Amino acid sequence: RRVLSCGNGEDVNRVNLNKHKPWIETAYHGIVTENDDKVLLDPPLIVLDKDAPLRYAERFEVTVTRAGEICGFRVHGQNVPFEVVLVNGSTGEGAVRAKEKLDCELQKEHTFTIQAFDCGEGPDGTNMKKSHKATVHIQVNDVNEYSPAFKEKSYKATVVEGRRYDSILRVEAVDADCSFQFSQICSYEIVTPDVPFTIDKDGYIKNTEKLSYSKERVYKLTVTAYDCGKNRATEDVLVKISIKPTCKPGWQGWNKRMEYEPGTGSLALFPSMHLETCEEPITSIQARVELETSHIGKGSAKGTLPQGCLLPAPSSSAHWTASLPTDNGHDSDQVFEFNGTQAVKVPEGVVSSSLAQPFTISVWMRHGPGGQDKETILCNSDKTEMNRHHYALYVHNCRLVFLLRQEPSESESYKPAEFHWKLDQVCNKEWHHYVLNVEFPTAALFVDGVSHEPFLVTEDYPLHAAKVQTQLTVGACWQDNSGHDTDNETNADTLTGGSMHMSQFFRGSLAGLMIRSGKLENKKVIDCLYTCKEGLDVQLPAEVADSVQFSPSQSSITLEGDDIESFDKVMQHISYLNSRQFPTPGIRHLRISTTVKCFNEEACVAVPDVEGYVTVLQPDEPRISLSGIDHFARGAAEFESVGGVTLFPELRIVSTITREVEPEAESEGDNDPTVQESVVSEEIMHNLDMCEVTAVGEELDAEHESLGVDLTQVQQRGLEASSSNVGMIITGVNTMANYEQLLHLIRYRNWNTEALFDRKFKLVCSELNGRYVSNEFKVEVNVIHTANPMDHANNAMAQPQFINPVQHASVDLSGHNLVNSHQASVVPSAATIVIVVCVSFLVFMIVLGVFRIRVAHQRSLRDQEGGKDSEMDWDDSALTITVNPMETYEDQHSSEEEEEDEESEDGEEDDITSAESESSEDEEGVGSEEQQGASRQQQLEWDDSTLTY
């Protein structure tokens, strides 16, 4: 407000000049950079006020008032980070500034209202006028303060070799800047040089050439990114691209070779196996797992050597197989090899000449393709005159043929005579198990536990009546060469080989050939004969029990299903199991054949067969040890008694295995070269299958001696015993304890002991048909003959209460171990022992007394001679005196020396005085002093090499 005054000092009436409000625009738009505080407004902030003052320039004094001047601005809004400042109050110019640092990433735009006000009237600002409110919109501009960052720490991808991809994978980075310009990723770059890959601006990676699995299996790339402000990523990212070989359908994740350690239970064959179908739509899967062995590895559950075994391990009682070549114990069963020139004749009595029906023939056989000739496994034919074959089992053109001619009967009609089976197993050079059940007029054949029907059965008349003995042979057929015609359909072949009476020789390997007359094995036993010891096993998981169907046997497993994942789980649970304690080491072949079908019910995916093998390692071989009393004596009467003498009263059978054990390495001694593996021996329990007692020297004379055992005890243990002039043999698989008990019962009897002084026997036990054999345990028994046994018999029998029935320790007499467990029954022998003991004790006392007297006299004589020769110093520390007081008792020399040592150790006997010695001398009646001196000079030997003069 301006006040005008006149020159004469009179005031002019005051006029109210602040009549108008300030004026501003209704809206403003501003831009500010986030790292700056100055806001650029559009339009500029200028306030207008119509109350602007006028200037008077006449004679009056000009006074300028504040009417129309702008004093400031007010900001309306909550938490507005801006302020409006007045730049020039006269012109009304203002500016907007940021009160604090702005962040575009937090808030890009701000909106608030402002209002201008003037200075009013007078110095106190009365009558102040305010403008209307104007809206201000401010946009915060971004600064490129952030760099790109990848969303993932690393990227992975898998591609198939031999293909070029449009895109393998995409990497993606982001930028935290708020503006479009600085938040956008403008380019990506592969930092790793010389790689066959490229990347576009959107982050897609592709290969520039076809990749090869054999050249490189995994590529590792380093990738970076740039935003549009040229900022590089803070951290580069790693990209792994795996190359997969061309997809080939088949089983993956399995090992061709697997090792099985005996005694470890089951072995998982395919723990990581899975089926690759190359993403083909599958509707069904069928697989068959087969275990093939090239040896005899299964055997029967009992493994017994029953009556009718035609190929036993060679022994003194089963000697007819000794000339056949074997596999030297390679297989766990005794294997005999036939090369077309060898055959054996089975002795009479092993198999009945007339088989009682039904009966069973079983054999393990390995046979390859042969010629046109017949090859006989076993044959029973006429021994002389006629060449009739009563029954035979032979191979002809890969066919198995069984011939059975009926014996003469009232009806002369045709009856089944030959049964023919056409089998691939006969000629594939692999081991197979054959069981033939004959129950006329039918014959059932089981090969590896599977039944086979004959494709041809021929008939023939029964045999004519003839009193001719038969001969049973193995490996060929016995035929007489006298020129008689045969009475069957088999013509006499040209006689070749080692014997002119043999023909139709077999070429191959046989084991376990036996005939069980009168016993028909059922199907369950036949299956066990083939599969009980070794095969495949599967424990089906509960979650896949319903999704996969399987048919197991111990040599093969067949599976069917439609879910690949469930199918893989079942395959992973298939295992190999061998329950033999000492299995045959070697290779077992495995084969998996698979068929996969798609929606069109055709085999759309060809899955190749899988072939592998299980290597059974060498087991720790057992050492069978026989021990016990190997030398004893018995009275003659005991040998002649009904019970005889027990040969092995304290026999002990022990089996041990030797293992190498690695010592527990200390933390500081792991690299100690002195630490070595230790060998430990462990006692184990297992079965035996044979024990043989053999007479050493002359064979047993059946007229006056024999070996016997309680057959009831043998049968109770499921064993068999047979005796001959060579000895006795016990066969059958049973525990060592049962064999030990039976051997304790074997007794030797001789009812003509006048000329018998000793008899020697040898015991050998084995298992697995002779694969493991014990040591030879030899026993020598001596016969004690009594001169006049009746002289003491009445005396002993009159006082039986003085005979102690408890066994005493043996007393050595002339090399015999006198052990008499039946003293009451053999009185002469007991009296003889008592007399010998008493006489020996009396003689010992006499000799002891004489020795003590002589020692005393020698001591006194040495003292007298030392007094006479005082000038001579005797050093008797090295004096050697040899005394032989028993020249007249040479027979008792050894026993007296032992008693003398015992007496010298007794403290009480050392205290005997010279007076006691003289008393003993009077009682013994010793001769004159001259005789004693002469005897003493003969008995003393002086060693004067250490004497000092």
C-alpha positions, 0 to 999 in steps of 0.5 A: 500500500502506498501513501501519498503525502503533500508537500505541506505535510498534510496526510491524504486520506488512506485508501484500501488498495488490496482489493484482488486475490493472487492468481495462478494456473489451475494445474501444473506438470513437473518433472524431476530426476530421482537424484536431483531436487529441482522440479521443472514445471510446465507452465512455470509457476508465476503468480499475478495480482491486480493490486500492483502499485502506480508510480506518481512523478509530479511534485508529490513525494512517491511512496510505494506500498506492498499492495499486490506483492506475493509473500509465499505459497502453501502446499496441501497434501499428506507426506508431500516430499516437495515444497514451493519456494518464492523466488521473487515476490514482486514478480510472483515467481515461484519454484517447486523443490524436493525436500528429500531424496526421491526413489523412482523405484518406490514412487514414480509420480506425486500429486498435490495442491498449492496456493499462493498468498499476497502480503496483505495491507500494512506491515502486519499483513492484514487483509491478506488475500489467497489464490485458488488452489492449483494441482501439481503433478510431478513425475520422477525420472529414473536413473540407471542405478541397477544392473541386470540379475538372472532369475536362476542361479544356474540353468540345465538342459539335456539334448539328444545328439545329432539334432539341431534345435531352434531353442534348447533353453531360455535364460532370463535376467531382470533389472530393478530400475523403474523406467522402461529404458533402464529396466529392459534387457537389451542383449545377452551374450555367451562369454565362453569362447569356442562353443557351438551355441548362440543366444539371441536378445530374448535369452534363447540358446540354440546349437549352431551345429549337430552335437556328438555324445562321443565328442563332448558329453556336457557343455558348460557355458557362461552367459551375461546380460546388458540392459538398455543403459549398457549396464552388465549383469552383476553376476554371470550365470552358468548353463550346463547342457548335457548331451544324451546319445541317440535314444535306443530302446532297451534296458539301462542301468545294469552291469554285465558282470556280477560277483556272488560270494558264497554264504551271503544269501541273495544277490540283487541282480538289477538294483538300478535297472530301468526300461527306456522306451524313447517316449513311445506310448506303451500298452504292455510289457512282457519280460522273461529272465532266465538263469543258465548254468553250464555245470551241475549246480542244483542237485537234490535237497538232500543230495543223498547217495541212495541205493541204486547209484550207478556212478558213485565216487570211486572208493574201496567199496565202489570201485567200478568207476575208478577207471572213468575220467572225471572233471577233477572236482570242478563241479560240486557233484562227481562228474564222469566223462565219456569219450566214446571208448569208455564204459563200466559194468555195474556189479551185481547187487547194486540194482535188482536184476528184475526191476519192480515197477514202478521205478525211477531213473534220474541223471544229470547229462551234458551231450552235444550233437552226435552222429547217426549212431546210438549212444547208450546211457545205461543198458541191461542186456544178456550176459552170454549167448543172446544179445537181448536188451531188457531195458536201456536208456539211450540217445539217438539223433537228438532224441531220448529213447527208453527201451523196456521189454516185458518179461515172459508172461501168459499173454503174448500180445503187443505191449509198449516197448520203446518211448521216444522224446524229441528234445533240444536239451539233449544236444545243446551241450548244456547240463540238464536234469532228467527224471524218468518215472516208469509205471507200466504201461506209461513212462513220464519224463521230466527235464529240468522239472518240466514234464514232456510227453513222448511223441512216439511209442512203439510196441513189441512182444514180451521176451522169450523165456530163457535162463540167462543172467543179465549185465548192467552197464553204463556208457555202452551196452554189453553184447556177446560176440558169438553171433547170435541174433538179438531178440529186439529191434536193436541190431548189433553194431560194429564192436569198437572201443576198449572192449570187444563186448561193448557197443553203442558208446556214449559221448558226453558227461554224466553225473548222479545216475541212479535207479530207484526201484519201487519208488515213484518220485512225485512232482514236488520232489522232482522240482526240488531235485532240479531247483532247490539249491540254486536259482532266481528269487523275487520279493515283489514290492507291495505297491506293485503287487497288483500291477505286474503279473509274474510266473517264477521258477528258480531258473526263469521268471516271466513278468507282464505289466503295463506300467513302466515304473512298476515294471522297473521296480519288480526287475530291481527286486530280482535276485540270485540265490544259492543255498549251497554251503560250498557252491561250485565256483564259476559263471552263471549266464543271465538273459532277459528277453523283452517284448513291448507293445503299443496302442496298435497291439504291435511290437512298436519298440524293439528292445534288445536282449540283455546278456550278463553273468553271475560269477560265483567266487571260490568258497572257503573250503572246509578241512574235515579232521578226524581224531580220537584214540588211535592205539589201544589194547583189549583182552582176547575174550572181548574180541570173541564176545558177541558185541566185539570191540568198539573201534572208535569209542572217542572219535571226534569229527571237526570241520574248519575253514580258514579265512583271511581277516584284515586287521582293524587299522588304527587312525595313525597306522592306516599306512603302516606297511607292517600291518598284514592280514591275519589268518583265522580258523573257524569251526563250522557245522555241515553235512557229510555224505560218506564215511568208509572204514577199511581194513589195513593190510589183509582183507577181512576173513569172513570165517572168523572176523567181521565189522558190524553196526546197529542197522536200526540206528543207521535207518533212524538217521536216514543213512545206509550201511554196507560191508564187505571183505574190505570194510564198511561204508556208510552213505547218505547226507547227514550231520557230522554229529549223526555220523559221529554217533554212528561211528561210535557204534561200529564194532570189530569182532574176531572169534579166533584170536589165538594167532591174532596180536593186532589189527589196523583199520583206516577211517575216511569221511567226505562230503559232496561226493568226494569233493572234500575228504578228511584225513586218514584216521588210523586205529591199531587195536592189540589183543592181550593174551592171558597165559592161564586166565582161569587161575585168577578167574575164581578169585576175581569173580568171588569178590566182584565188589573190589572191581571198580566200574569207573574207567581209569587212566591207561597204564602203559605196558610194553607199548599197549594202551590198556583201556578196559571199560568192561573190567567186571566181564574180563577178569583175567585181564584185570588180575594181570594188570594188578600183578604187573603193577605190584611187581613193578612197584616192588622192583622200583623200591629195591632199585631206589634203595640200592641207588641211595646206598651207593650214593652215600658210599661215594660221598664218604670215599670222596671226603677221605681221599680229599683229606689225604691229598690236602695239597691237591685242590679238587674242583668238583663243580664240573665232575661228571658221574654216570651211574647205571644201577640198573644193568640187571633191569634193562627191561624196566629202564625207561619206567624207572628213570621216570620214577627216579625223576619224580623222587628227585623232585620230592622234598621229603625223599631228599631228607633221607639220612645216611643211617636210613641208607645203612638200614636199607643196606642191611635189609637188602643183604648187600655183599662185602666192601671189596665187591662194592668197591669193584662195582663202584669203579666200574660204574664211575667215569671221571672227567679230569679235563677240568682238574687243577693241580 
